[in-house]
Amino acid sequence: MVNPIKAAIGDFVLTFTWMFISSTLGLVTTEIMKAFDLQFVTYNGVNYPFIIITTLLIFIIIFTFTAIGNALGGASFNPTGNASFYAAGLGSDTLISMAIRFPAQALGAVAGAKAIKEVIPPKYSHMIGGPALKVDLHTGAIAEGVLTFSITFAVLFILLRGPRSEFMKTLLMSMSTVAVILIGSAYTGPSMNPILAYGWAYLDDWHHTWDQLYVYWICPFIGAILAAWIFRAVFPPPQVVKKQKKRKEA
């Protein structure tokens, strides 16, 4: 069993850092494209340099934060990830440990969002922020649930059934993340992480609304847990066969 208090401290640190760094992803991508004059390079209406640069940056972030999370004893910044692994019968979390870890993640998200808001230059402040609902409430809720289902199933498959190479696993997760972000950008942002949405919603004082709870908490958790259950049904864990030693009669 994971030590809940130790895990919660690690989660706070990792979530704080994740919120601070990931919030600048769009800003950094835009600045790199401007530096190399790539903002108007398109093919069939698609800005491929933007996709490639974003994928590379997410690759670096995932690789780095995986190492940091491991160094912190398995720290996490996404409660749906914890819930999906629990539902899939993986990891060492319990309901009690998750009940302690989730508030720590939420606190880390709020602190990280506040910190980046304080230090970001004013001319860039409009380029950072959280997910925003761009469609009606029910459409947004369905979209967030489906997107979270998709990325959760993809991550489980890549980690447990994908290539052995850590480099390839990280690259595939980066590509999957960018794909769902592009698809979900017209619906909910997207978030696919209740804590990420909560940190920014808290600053905007709508973290306690039904819209926030319904779209960015309930549906992502449903999507993640369903993905874990289906993954476990399709790819059941190998059964451990216990061999009993026979006693020799004297």
RAGISUL-V450223 format. One record per helix or strand of 2 or more residues. SS is the DSSP state (H for helix, E for strand). FROM is the first residue (numbers start at 0). TO is the last residue. If there is no record, write none. Layout:
<<SS,FROM,TO> <SS,FROM,TO>>
//
This chain:
<<H,3,21> <H,24,34> <H,47,70> <H,78,86> <H,94,118> <H,121,126> <H,136,160> <H,165,183> <H,193,202> <H,209,233>>
//
